[in-house]
């Protein structure tokens, strides 16, 4: 309940700030900017969307193989789209839905879900931080802050590859009488044991490999932002687009709001303005980018889960 209240508060504050920003830079001007969009670059942006979503299959395939679950390629692709699309739900709850399908290929594989979610989300965040750091060095801005954030996050995540944090938490839950009658805690312990069993997902090697595998999709998402800006006749370099996108993603992730809603948008707006985009074009760019980067991904996630369940029903009927 507290998490939901925090999420709602962050989203409301950020959306209010974004609304003030839109009013400041003229709503009519924003609408007018859409009439001057260059279709050629918009089509290129759609191509970048296809490529960045497909490229997420690299880290997904790595993690599924690591937990030794053999999933047919088509079902694995549908589960991947469902995982990343439904991941925009609060606290990543939606990501548990496609991961339940793993039970069909290995008994009790769903109890690895927490480890899979942690590994994929943390390595994606580290990938964003790494690209933000590299581009920060290139443009000579915020290098020390991003470096400190990257190192701190890496150190914290490294502890998840050790056994003692899970052992201590498990002992704590077992020994506190207050928790013993809670079915939720008992169920959570089973997921915790699955995460402890697959803690090698957070080993040094896997963190580095997972981070590297997310780099292509992050660069393609940044390319998507660059192409959207170009569709509004703005020259935004790929380096600037990577910096703007990855820094916004990192700030959005720390906000804990679903998809970084509001926080990521305000951050992106501030950075686009700092790189010289007009206020009206900045708003238009963010709206189109969010449509492709978030709304379309969520839509693809729901469609994929619908298709996957329809296939499973058909198989059961045979």
C-alpha positions in Angstrom: 0.0 0.0 0.0 2.8 2.4 0.9 4.5 1.6 -2.4 1.3 2.4 -4.4 0.9 5.7 -2.5 4.5 6.6 -3.2 4.1 5.7 -6.9 0.9 7.8 -7.1 2.5 10.8 -5.4 5.6 10.8 -7.6 3.5 10.4 -10.8 1.1 13.2 -9.8 3.9 15.6 -8.9 5.8 14.8 -12.1 2.7 15.1 -14.3 1.7 18.5 -12.8 5.3 19.7 -13.5 5.0 18.4 -17.1 1.6 20.1 -17.5 3.0 23.4 -16.3 5.8 22.9 -18.8 3.3 22.3 -21.7 1.2 25.3 -20.8 4.4 27.4 -20.6 5.5 26.4 -24.1 2.1 26.9 -25.8 -0.3 23.9 -26.3 -1.4 25.3 -29.7 2.2 25.5 -30.9 2.7 21.9 -29.9 -0.3 20.7 -31.9 0.9 22.8 -34.9 4.3 21.1 -34.7 2.7 17.8 -35.5 1.5 19.2 -38.9 5.1 19.7 -39.9 6.4 16.3 -39.0 8.6 14.7 -41.6 7.1 11.3 -42.4 10.5 9.9 -43.7 12.1 10.2 -40.3 9.0 9.0 -38.5 9.1 5.8 -40.6 12.8 5.4 -39.7 11.8 5.8 -36.1 9.3 2.9 -36.4 12.1 0.8 -37.9 14.2 1.7 -34.8 11.3 0.6 -32.6 11.2 -2.8 -34.2 14.9 -3.2 -33.9 15.2 -2.1 -30.3 12.4 -4.4 -29.2 13.9 -7.4 -31.0 17.3 -6.6 -29.6 15.9 -7.2 -26.1 15.8 -10.9 -27.0 19.6 -11.1 -26.4 19.5 -10.6 -22.6 16.2 -12.5 -22.4 17.6 -15.5 -24.1 20.7 -15.4 -21.9 18.7 -15.5 -18.7 16.3 -18.2 -19.9 19.2 -20.5 -20.8 21.0 -19.6 -17.5 18.0 -21.0 -15.5 18.0 -24.1 -17.7 14.5 -23.8 -19.0 14.0 -24.9 -22.6 11.3 -22.8 -24.3 10.4 -23.0 -28.0 11.7 -20.0 -29.8 8.2 -18.6 -30.8 6.9 -18.9 -27.2 10.1 -17.4 -25.9 9.7 -14.4 -28.1 6.0 -13.9 -27.0 7.1 -14.3 -23.3 9.9 -11.7 -23.9 7.5 -9.1 -25.3 5.0 -9.9 -22.5 7.8 -9.5 -19.9 9.1 -6.1 -21.1 5.6 -4.8 -22.0 3.9 -5.7 -18.7 7.0 -4.6 -16.8 5.5 -1.1 -16.9 3.0 -2.1 -14.2 3.8 -0.9 -10.7 6.8 -2.6 -8.9 7.2 -4.9 -11.9 4.2 -7.1 -10.8 3.2 -7.6 -14.5 6.5 -9.3 -15.2 5.4 -12.2 -13.0 2.6 -13.1 -15.4 4.7 -14.2 -18.4 7.2 -15.9 -16.1 4.5 -18.2 -14.8 4.6 -19.8 -18.2 8.0 -21.2 -17.4 6.3 -23.9 -15.2 5.1 -25.5 -18.4 8.7 -26.2 -19.4 10.3 -26.9 -16.0 8.6 -27.8 -12.7 8.4 -24.8 -10.2 10.4 -22.7 -12.6 8.2 -19.7 -11.7 10.0 -19.5 -8.4 13.1 -18.3 -10.3 11.0 -15.2 -11.3 12.4 -12.9 -8.7 16.0 -13.7 -9.7 15.1 -13.2 -13.4 13.4 -9.9 -12.8 16.2 -8.6 -10.6 18.9 -9.7 -13.1 17.3 -8.2 -16.2 16.1 -5.0 -14.5 19.5 -4.3 -12.8 21.6 -5.1 -15.8 19.4 -2.9 -18.0 19.8 0.0 -15.4 23.6 -0.6 -15.3 23.7 -0.5 -19.1 21.9 2.8 -19.1 24.4 4.2 -16.5 27.4 2.9 -18.5 26.2 4.6 -21.7 25.3 7.8 -19.7 28.9 7.7 -18.3 30.5 7.2 -21.7 28.6 10.0 -23.3 29.1 12.2 -20.2 32.8 11.9 -20.7 32.5 12.7 -24.4 30.5 15.9 -23.7 32.3 16.6 -20.4 29.2 17.0 -18.3 28.2 15.3 -14.9 31.0 12.7 -15.2 31.8 12.5 -11.5 28.1 12.2 -10.5 27.3 9.4 -13.0 30.5 7.6 -12.2 29.7 7.6 -8.5 26.2 6.4 -9.2 27.4 3.6 -11.5 30.1 2.3 -9.0 27.7 2.5 -6.1 25.0 0.6 -7.9 27.4 -2.0 -9.2 28.7 -2.7 -5.7 25.2 -3.1 -4.2 24.2 -5.4 -7.0 27.3 -7.5 -6.5 26.1 -8.5 -3.0 23.1 -10.2 -4.7 25.5 -12.8 -6.1 26.6 -13.9 -2.6 24.8 -16.4 -0.4 24.7 -14.7 3.0 22.2 -11.9 2.2 19.6 -14.5 1.3 20.5 -16.7 4.2 20.2 -13.8 6.7 16.9 -12.7 5.2 15.5 -16.2 5.2 16.6 -16.7 8.8 15.0 -13.4 9.8 11.6 -14.4 8.2 11.7 -17.8 9.9 12.5 -16.5 13.3 10.1 -13.6 13.6 6.8 -15.0 15.0 4.9 -12.1 13.6 5.4 -13.4 10.1 4.8 -17.1 10.7 1.0 -17.0 10.1 1.2 -14.9 7.0 0.6 -17.0 3.8 2.1 -14.1 1.8 5.4 -14.4 3.6 5.5 -18.2 3.2 4.9 -17.8 -0.5 7.6 -15.0 -0.7 10.1 -17.3 1.0 9.7 -19.8 -1.9 10.6 -17.1 -4.4 13.4 -16.1 -2.2 14.8 -19.6 -2.1 14.5 -19.7 -5.9 16.4 -16.5 -6.1 19.0 -17.8 -3.7 19.4 -21.0 -5.7 19.9 -19.0 -8.9 22.1 -16.3 -7.3 24.7 -17.0 -10.0 22.4 -14.8 -12.2 24.0 -11.9 -10.2 27.6 -13.2 -10.3 30.2 -10.7 -11.6 30.4 -12.4 -14.9 26.6 -12.4 -15.4 26.3 -8.7 -14.4 28.9 -7.7 -16.9 27.5 -9.9 -19.6 23.9 -8.9 -19.0 24.9 -5.2 -19.0 26.7 -5.6 -22.3 23.8 -7.4 -23.9 21.4 -4.5 -23.1 23.7 -1.9 -24.8 22.4 -2.5 -28.3 18.7 -2.0 -27.3 19.6 1.1 -25.3 21.5 2.6 -28.3 18.6 1.8 -30.6 16.1 3.4 -28.2 18.4 6.5 -28.2 18.4 6.3 -32.0 14.6 6.3 -31.8 14.7 9.6 -29.8 17.2 11.1 -32.3 15.0 10.2 -35.3 11.8 11.6 -33.6 13.7 14.9 -33.0 14.8 14.8 -36.7 11.2 14.2 -37.7 10.6 17.7 -36.3 13.6 19.1 -38.2 15.9 19.2 -35.2 19.5 18.1 -35.5 20.2 16.0 -32.4 23.4 14.0 -32.5 23.4 10.3 -31.5 25.8 11.1 -28.6 23.4 13.7 -27.3 20.4 11.4 -27.8 22.1 8.6 -25.9 23.1 10.9 -23.0 19.5 12.4 -22.8 17.8 9.1 -23.0 20.0 7.1 -20.6 20.2 9.9 -17.9 16.4 10.2 -18.1 16.0 6.4 -17.8 18.3 6.3 -14.7 16.4 9.1 -13.0 13.1 7.4 -13.9 14.2 4.1 -12.5 15.2 5.7 -9.2 11.8 7.3 -9.0 10.2 3.8 -8.7 7.3 5.1 -10.8 6.0 2.7 -13.5 8.0 3.4 -16.7 9.5 6.4 -14.9 6.2 8.2 -15.8 6.5 11.9 -15.2 10.1 11.9 -13.8 11.6 10.5 -16.9 9.6 12.9 -19.1 10.5 16.0 -17.1 14.2 15.0 -17.1 14.1 14.4 -20.8 12.4 17.7 -21.4 15.0 19.6 -19.4 17.9 17.9 -21.2 16.4 18.4 -24.7 16.0 22.1 -23.9 19.6 22.2 -22.6 20.7 20.7 -26.0 19.0 23.5 -27.8 15.6 22.1 -28.9 12.8 24.7 -28.8 10.2 24.2 -26.1 7.3 23.4 -28.4 9.4 20.8 -30.3 10.6 19.3 -27.1 7.0 18.6 -26.0 6.1 17.1 -29.4 9.3 15.0 -29.4 8.6 13.6 -25.9 4.9 12.8 -26.8 5.8 10.9 -30.0 8.8 9.2 -28.3 6.6 8.0 -25.3 4.0 6.7 -27.8 6.6 4.5 -29.4 8.8 3.7 -26.5 6.1 3.1 -23.9 2.6 2.9 -25.1 3.4 0.7 -28.1 5.6 -1.6 -26.0 2.8 -2.0 -23.5 0.4 -2.8 -26.3 2.8 -5.4 -27.7 3.1 -6.9 -24.3 -0.6 -7.4 -23.8 -1.0 -8.7 -27.4 1.8 -11.2 -26.9 0.4 -12.5 -23.6 -3.1 -12.8 -25.3 -1.6 -14.8 -28.2 0.5 -17.0 -25.8 -2.6 -17.9 -23.7 -4.6 -18.5 -26.9 -2.0 -20.9 -28.1 -1.9 -22.7 -24.7 -5.7 -23.1 -24.7 -5.6 -24.5 -28.2 -2.9 -27.0 -27.2 -4.9 -28.1 -24.1 -8.0 -28.6 -26.3 -6.1 -31.0 -28.6 
